[in-house]
């Protein structure tokens, strides 16, 4: 009797952390293969389906596979219609600057750079992988993640523990001055609200401190916006879950990511936890303080 295979295809930008990712899946009990040629994938899955071995499989498919782009699209279409395979795509990304830095650190050449610059190879790869990224159910930006943090993220998203659910919400605050979170699905801007930065006694605190939180939420426009935002999200979240998305990342931004966005993110995460599995994080909450301390 054939069994159903839970398949994770790990792909993304070269240098974004696929080696760490595949090791993480192995630690979670997945049968793993690094650098699987796409042409061999259907036959491999057929063998696994008829075997008595592990039904959880994670494969790295990337630019090292020469036939990658010629074959991967058709194979993914077939997997989408397969009754005995439940598959997801994990796409790992990072900023161009971070990828260049990693290549310089390891002194490796980019597979698409040939005799050119590493950055040229990165830009070409990003262009070629754009359609695949749009198909991915899970996109993880590893720019600011340590290997340990990446392993934790993958464990949270793909753990087979019965307590894990198939849909999770990440609510993250950020500062626009530091750039948008690359993995954000929905972005909301609260820079139109009064800024606690200009209140001397609040400047060094964050939106997680009660007096800052209370200040941000003391304005009529703050609460009016929040109620509309919560109503919008409550109405659309079931659609994302039904569509099959594993993780929805909601990003709330202000200028520096320290006060307004942090307060809104915390309030939103607390309210959504009543009905959903929610993780709350604050990307830039302490960045200004760290910059001041280094200078």
C-alpha positions as CSV (number, residue, x, y, z in Angstrom):
1,X,0.0,0.0,0.0
2,X,1.4,3.4,-1.0
3,X,1.9,6.0,1.7
4,X,1.7,9.8,1.5
5,X,5.1,11.5,1.4
6,X,5.6,14.9,3.2
7,X,8.2,16.5,0.9
8,X,10.0,19.8,1.5
9,X,12.0,21.2,-1.4
10,X,14.7,23.5,-0.1
11,X,15.9,26.1,-2.6
12,X,16.8,29.8,-2.8
13,X,19.8,32.0,-3.2
14,X,23.2,30.5,-3.2
15,X,24.8,31.4,0.2
16,X,21.5,32.0,1.9
17,X,21.8,29.0,4.3
18,X,20.6,25.9,2.5
19,X,23.3,23.7,4.1
20,X,22.2,24.8,7.5
21,X,18.6,24.2,6.5
22,X,19.1,20.6,5.3
23,X,21.0,19.8,8.5
24,X,18.0,21.1,10.4
25,X,15.6,18.8,8.6
26,X,17.9,15.9,9.2
27,X,17.9,16.7,13.0
28,X,14.1,16.7,12.8
29,X,14.0,13.1,11.4
30,X,13.7,13.9,7.7
31,X,15.4,11.8,5.1
32,X,17.5,14.4,3.4
33,X,19.4,14.7,0.1
34,X,21.6,17.7,-0.8
35,X,21.8,18.8,-4.5
36,X,19.1,16.6,-5.9
37,X,19.0,16.8,-9.8
38,X,15.3,17.7,-10.6
39,X,15.2,14.9,-13.3
40,X,15.7,12.3,-10.6
41,X,13.0,13.6,-8.2
42,X,10.0,11.7,-9.7
43,X,11.7,8.3,-9.6
44,X,13.1,8.9,-6.2
45,X,9.6,9.8,-4.8
46,X,8.2,6.7,-6.4
47,X,10.8,4.5,-4.6
48,X,10.1,6.3,-1.3
49,X,6.4,5.9,-1.7
50,X,6.7,2.1,-2.0
51,X,9.3,1.7,0.8
52,X,8.7,1.3,4.5
53,X,11.3,4.0,5.3
54,X,10.7,7.6,6.5
55,X,7.7,9.4,4.9
56,X,9.3,12.8,5.6
57,X,11.7,13.9,2.9
58,X,13.7,17.2,2.5
59,X,15.7,17.9,-0.7
60,X,18.0,20.7,-1.7
61,X,17.5,21.6,-5.3
62,X,19.5,24.6,-6.4
63,X,21.8,26.2,-9.0
64,X,24.4,23.4,-8.8
65,X,21.9,21.2,-10.7
66,X,22.6,22.1,-14.3
67,X,19.2,21.1,-15.6
68,X,17.4,23.1,-12.8
69,X,15.5,25.7,-14.8
70,X,14.6,23.4,-17.7
71,X,12.9,20.8,-15.6
72,X,11.8,22.2,-12.2
73,X,8.7,23.9,-13.4
74,X,7.1,20.8,-15.0
75,X,8.1,18.7,-12.0
76,X,6.5,21.0,-9.6
77,X,3.3,21.0,-11.6
78,X,3.2,17.2,-11.4
79,X,3.8,17.3,-7.7
80,X,0.9,19.8,-7.2
81,X,-1.5,17.2,-8.8
82,X,0.0,14.1,-7.0
83,X,-2.3,12.4,-4.5
84,X,0.6,10.7,-2.7
85,X,2.8,13.7,-2.1
86,X,2.2,16.7,0.1
87,X,5.0,19.1,-0.8
88,X,6.1,22.6,0.3
89,X,8.8,24.8,-1.0
90,X,11.2,26.5,1.4
91,X,12.9,29.5,-0.2
92,X,15.9,31.0,1.5
93,X,16.8,34.6,0.7
94,X,19.2,37.3,1.9
95,X,20.2,40.8,0.7
96,X,22.7,41.2,-2.1
97,X,25.1,42.9,0.3
98,X,24.9,40.0,2.8
99,X,25.4,37.4,0.1
100,X,28.5,39.2,-1.2
101,X,29.9,39.4,2.3
102,X,29.3,35.6,2.8
103,X,31.0,34.7,-0.4
104,X,34.0,36.9,0.5
105,X,34.2,35.3,3.9
106,X,34.2,31.8,2.4
107,X,36.3,32.8,-0.6
108,X,34.0,30.7,-2.8
109,X,32.9,31.7,-6.3
110,X,29.3,32.1,-7.3
111,X,27.9,29.3,-9.6
112,X,26.6,31.9,-12.1
113,X,29.4,34.4,-11.8
114,X,31.8,32.5,-14.1
115,X,34.7,34.9,-14.6
116,X,32.7,37.9,-13.5
117,X,31.9,39.6,-10.2
118,X,30.1,37.7,-7.4
119,X,27.4,40.4,-7.5
120,X,26.7,39.8,-11.1
121,X,26.1,36.1,-10.4
122,X,23.8,37.0,-7.5
123,X,21.7,39.4,-9.6
124,X,21.3,36.9,-12.4
125,X,20.4,34.1,-9.9
126,X,17.8,36.4,-8.2
127,X,16.2,37.1,-11.6
128,X,16.1,33.5,-12.5
129,X,14.7,32.4,-9.2
130,X,12.0,35.0,-9.0
131,X,9.2,32.8,-10.4
132,X,10.1,30.0,-8.0
133,X,10.2,32.4,-5.0
134,X,6.6,33.5,-5.9
135,X,5.5,29.8,-5.8
136,X,7.1,29.1,-2.4
137,X,4.8,28.7,0.6
138,X,7.7,29.5,3.0
139,X,10.2,32.3,2.4
140,X,12.8,33.0,5.0
141,X,15.1,36.0,4.9
142,X,18.4,34.9,6.5
143,X,20.2,38.3,6.3
144,X,20.2,38.9,10.0
145,X,19.8,35.3,11.2
146,X,22.6,33.3,12.8
147,X,22.7,29.6,11.9
148,X,21.1,28.8,15.3
149,X,18.3,31.2,14.6
150,X,17.7,29.7,11.2
151,X,17.6,26.3,12.7
152,X,15.0,27.5,15.2
153,X,12.9,29.1,12.5
154,X,12.9,25.9,10.4
155,X,12.0,23.8,13.4
156,X,9.1,26.1,14.2
157,X,7.8,26.0,10.7
158,X,8.3,22.3,9.9
159,X,8.3,20.4,13.2
160,X,6.1,17.3,13.0
161,X,5.2,17.6,16.7
162,X,1.4,17.2,17.1
163,X,1.3,20.5,18.9
164,X,2.4,22.3,15.7
165,X,-0.4,23.6,13.5
166,X,-0.3,24.1,9.8
167,X,-0.7,27.9,9.8
168,X,1.3,30.4,11.9
169,X,1.4,34.2,12.0
170,X,4.6,36.1,12.4
171,X,4.1,39.7,13.6
172,X,7.2,41.8,13.4
173,X,8.0,45.4,14.0
174,X,10.7,47.3,12.0
175,X,12.1,50.7,11.1
176,X,11.7,52.0,7.6
177,X,15.1,53.7,7.9
178,X,16.6,50.2,8.0
179,X,14.6,48.7,5.1
180,X,11.6,46.5,4.7
181,X,11.7,42.9,6.0
182,X,12.3,40.8,2.9
183,X,9.9,38.1,4.0
184,X,7.0,40.3,4.9
185,X,3.7,39.4,3.3
186,X,1.7,42.4,4.6
187,X,3.3,45.7,5.5
188,X,1.6,48.5,7.5
189,X,2.9,52.0,8.2
190,X,2.3,53.8,11.5
191,X,4.6,56.8,10.8
192,X,1.5,59.0,10.7
193,X,1.1,58.7,14.5
194,X,2.7,61.1,17.0
195,X,6.3,60.0,17.7
196,X,7.4,59.3,21.3
197,X,11.0,60.0,20.1
198,X,10.3,63.7,20.7
199,X,9.3,63.1,24.3
200,X,12.6,63.2,26.3
201,X,11.5,60.8,29.0
202,X,10.3,58.3,26.4
203,X,13.1,58.6,23.8
204,X,15.3,55.8,25.2
205,X,12.5,53.4,25.9
206,X,10.6,51.1,23.5
207,X,7.0,50.4,22.7
208,X,7.1,47.4,25.1
209,X,7.5,49.8,28.0
210,X,4.1,50.6,29.5
211,X,4.5,54.4,29.4
212,X,5.5,54.4,25.7
213,X,2.7,51.9,24.8
214,X,0.2,54.0,26.7
215,X,1.4,57.2,24.9
216,X,1.1,55.6,21.5
217,X,-2.4,54.3,22.2
218,X,-3.6,57.4,23.8
219,X,-4.5,59.1,20.5
220,X,-7.9,58.7,18.9
221,X,-6.3,58.1,15.5
222,X,-4.2,55.3,17.0
223,X,-7.1,53.3,18.2
224,X,-9.2,54.0,15.1
225,X,-6.4,52.7,12.9
226,X,-5.8,49.7,15.1
227,X,-9.5,48.7,15.1
228,X,-9.6,48.9,11.3
229,X,-6.4,47.0,11.0
230,X,-7.5,44.2,13.3
231,X,-10.8,44.0,11.5
232,X,-9.1,43.7,8.2
233,X,-6.7,41.0,9.3
234,X,-9.5,39.0,11.0
235,X,-11.4,38.9,7.8
236,X,-8.5,37.9,5.5
237,X,-6.5,35.5,7.7
238,X,-8.8,32.5,7.0
239,X,-8.2,33.0,3.3
240,X,-4.5,32.7,3.7
241,X,-4.9,29.6,5.7
242,X,-7.3,28.1,3.2
243,X,-4.8,28.9,0.4
244,X,-2.3,26.7,2.1
245,X,0.2,29.2,3.3
246,X,2.2,27.9,6.3
247,X,3.5,31.2,7.6
248,X,2.0,34.7,7.2
249,X,4.4,37.5,8.1
250,X,2.7,40.8,9.1
251,X,5.2,43.7,9.4
252,X,4.4,47.0,11.1
253,X,6.8,49.8,10.6
254,X,7.6,53.2,11.9
255,X,10.7,55.4,11.3
256,X,13.2,53.6,13.6
257,X,11.2,50.5,14.7
258,X,11.6,51.4,18.4
259,X,8.3,53.0,19.6
260,X,5.1,53.1,17.5
261,X,5.6,50.0,15.5
262,X,6.7,48.0,18.5
263,X,3.6,49.0,20.5
264,X,1.3,48.2,17.6
265,X,3.0,44.9,16.9
266,X,2.7,43.8,20.6
267,X,-1.0,44.8,20.7
268,X,-1.7,43.0,17.5
269,X,0.1,39.8,18.5
270,X,-1.7,39.6,21.8
271,X,-5.1,40.0,20.2
272,X,-4.5,37.5,17.4
273,X,-3.3,34.9,19.8
274,X,-6.9,34.4,20.9
275,X,-7.5,32.5,17.6
276,X,-4.2,31.8,16.0
277,X,-0.7,30.6,16.6
278,X,1.4,33.8,16.7
279,X,5.0,34.7,17.1
280,X,6.0,38.3,18.0
281,X,9.4,39.8,17.2
282,X,10.9,43.3,17.0
283,X,13.7,43.5,14.4
284,X,14.9,47.0,15.1
285,X,13.7,47.7,18.6
286,X,17.2,48.2,20.0
287,X,19.2,49.1,16.9
288,X,19.4,52.8,17.6
289,X,20.8,52.1,21.1
290,X,23.3,49.7,19.7
291,X,24.4,52.2,17.1
292,X,24.9,54.9,19.8
293,X,26.8,52.5,22.0
294,X,29.2,51.6,19.2
295,X,29.9,55.2,18.2
